[in-house]
Amino acid sequence: MKTVVVPMDDRPPNYLLVSKIADLNCLEIELPDKNLLGRYLRPGNCEELARWMLSREADRFIVSVDMLSYGGLIASREDGISTRTAIDRLSSVRELRRRFPNAEILLSSIVRRASVSVSSAGSKELWTMLNNYLWLSGNERIKEAEAVEAELPRGFVGRYRELRLRNHEVNKECLKLVKAGCADLLVLAQEDTFQHGPQERELAILEDMAKDYVIDDRVFIHNGADEVIQEMLSYRRDQEYPMEVIYDSPETREKIMDFEDREFGKNVESHMKFLGMRQSSGSSTGILVAGTKIDNSIEALKNLSERKQRVFILDVFCANGSSHSFVDAYLGLDLKNIWGYSAWNTASNSLGTLLSLAATSSSWEVERKAFTEFYISRLLDDHLYQGILRNTLERMVDESGGDIYKVSKSKGLFEDFRDNLFMPKAEEFLDRFIRGRKLDIFDFSSSENRISIEKFILPWDRTFECEIEVMIR
């Protein structure tokens, strides 16, 4: 089955990981040239991407509406595209259905985050102030909200609300595409927000529309964003994956994670339903959601490992990286049947990546070498970089008088960090926990199987994300 993908932008979760998950699923995939896609503050070429998409032939099309309508995720939060233009660009989805009546068409669209994008110290201040204003407003602390609004630039809140409304109208149009049969499935992923945020009324409207259109079984609304395309690659219509998901404590299931607006257990249930997963204690695959107390997590992991052939670990102790202590403790157990780990961004971002892997692992045709490379790259990215060394890099940038949103301004600093800190620590990590060990997923006890780090870069020249590739030879 051939799949054509229009990703949300060119960041690793939306491009590199999408390509790798396609490989794990043994899918033939076609992605557009990166130059057509949104890259940080530069929007993608929407018209050219639509032409490219319509010129392909495939059994399945996976399409980011944010890329198609605005030019990418960051562009979807900015001025420059009118409501009419954004909706008109969705006509290419109708044309796609006309040209390929039997193809499967899956759409992803983001419910706008609460605040604005952050690309500088100044925008970080605006991000904080707007979040504060929206939180106060949502909690009916009106006088305090008005005081914060008075400190924001004149007209700022009004324009923000206009852009929210534009995006909301586009999401309503996506529901109409599903109703009309132009799309088979829609995921409306709620990006970074909080309880009682500005999204509440929008989500209620979208949920009611889906019910009124009798398409609620084909529309999924939950927290997330960058993981959606990955999950869509593992999605199979009319296929069910038995899976046992356990939490280290009820508190982890009931917790409202950072940047999210509902109990995490509800997000897990919705993501699982989207992927066709059902809870089954008899499954050979188990997922641990770890996020409250490390001792509880380790005990739950040991018990799960004894009962399952394949174990996956979701680390949600904090957003944007690992719990250092938890990862050191679980790796110290030397369990042989760990097949995946995820902690790269928000809890639901990390969840989507892990569920995509878990669904893939149920196939008898799993490419273990590629699976192992993916697992190790997550440990080096989510744990070693995000969880441990990113703070060091940001401190180095700050001490140099540089900018964490444009690291290359500090000439040679990233290269120094990479060559003299990250790479030695990464090699030490591989020597300590990977090399020389025989795992169920792959045998590193043989000297013939060698692993190396092929790439470590900051793809958007900011510290927020890195791109790591490892290779087993």
Secondary structure, DSSP 8 states (H G I E B T S, - for coil): -EEEEE-SSSSGGGTHHHHHHHHHTT-EEE---GGGS-BTTB---HHHHHHHHHH---SEEEEEHHHHHTSSTTGGGSSS--HHHHHHTTHHHHHHHHH-TTSEEEEEEEE--SS----SHHHHHHHHHHHHHHHHHHTT-HHHHHHHHHHS-TTHHHHHHHHHHHHHHHHHHHHHHHHTTS-SEEEEEE-S--TT-THHHHHHHHHHHHHHTT-GGGEEEEE-STTHHHHHHH--TT--EEEEEEESSHHHHH-B-TT--SBHHHHHHHHHHHHTEEE-TT-SEEEEEE-S-HHHHHHHHHHHHHH-SEEEEEE-SSSSS--HHHHHHHHHTT-S-EEEEE-SSSHHHHHHHHHHHHHHHTSTT--HHHHHHHHHHHIIIIIIIIIIIHHHHHHHHHHTT--TTSGGGSTTHHHHHIIIIIHHHHHHHHHHHTTT-B-SS-B-SSTT--EEEEEEE-TTSSTT--EEEEEE-
